[in-house]
Amino acid sequence: GATIIDKVVVEPGAFIAAGSVVTPNKRVPTGQMWGGNPAKYMRDLKPEETAFIPISAANYVKHVQEYKAQLAVL
């Protein structure tokens, strides 16, 4: 639920907190958490948080596929 405005670069392995608004021309570096409105650097991610990012992304993909399958039945 974050909003990413024009010309923002979110590097792989970076994290944007839900509800945040990243204003134009920002770069969110790998390994950092940004949040707020406007979003700003909060802290570096812990190794276990960085490791969880691809797991979380895979979960989102799984849930989308399940949702689409349910719609196909209707």
N, C-alpha and C positions, 0 to 999 in steps of 0.2 A: 503494500500500500504506500510506497514512497513515490514522490514526484521528482522526475529528473528533467531539468529544463535544458534548453539548447546548449550545444557544444560542451556538454559535460562528458568527461572520460572517467569511467569506473573500471579500474584495472582488475584483471582476474584475481580472485582471492580477497577482494575488498568487500566490505559489508556496509550496507545502508540500512539504518533502523527504520522500522515500519512508521509511516506517518511523516517521514522527513521530507523536506523540500530542498533539493540540491540546486542552488542557483547557477545561472549561466557561467560558462568558462571555468568551471572547477575541475580539478583532477583528484580523484580519490585513489590513493596509492594502494597497492597490494599490501595486505596485512593490517589495514587500518579500519576502524569502525567510525562512521560518521552518523550523526543524528541531529534532529531538531529542525526548527523552521525559523530562519534558514539553517540548513545542515552545516555542521562544523565538525572538525576532528574531535573525537571523544577519547579514544585510546587505541593502543595496539591490540590486535586480537591475540588471544592465547593460542598455543599450538593446537589444543584440542578443539577450539572453535574453528580454526582454519581447516582442520581435518574434517569437520562436520559439514562444511559448505557443500561439497559435492554430494554428500549423502542427502542433505536437505533438498538440493536441486532435483535429485532423482526421485525423492518422495513427491515433489510437486508434479513431476512428469507422470508418475504413477497415478496420482489422484485425478489429473486431467484425463488420462486414458480411461479410468473407471467411470468418470462423469460422462464422457462421450459414449461409452458402452451403454450406460443407463439411458441416455437420450435416444439411442438407436432402438431400444426396446419399446419406447413409447410410441 
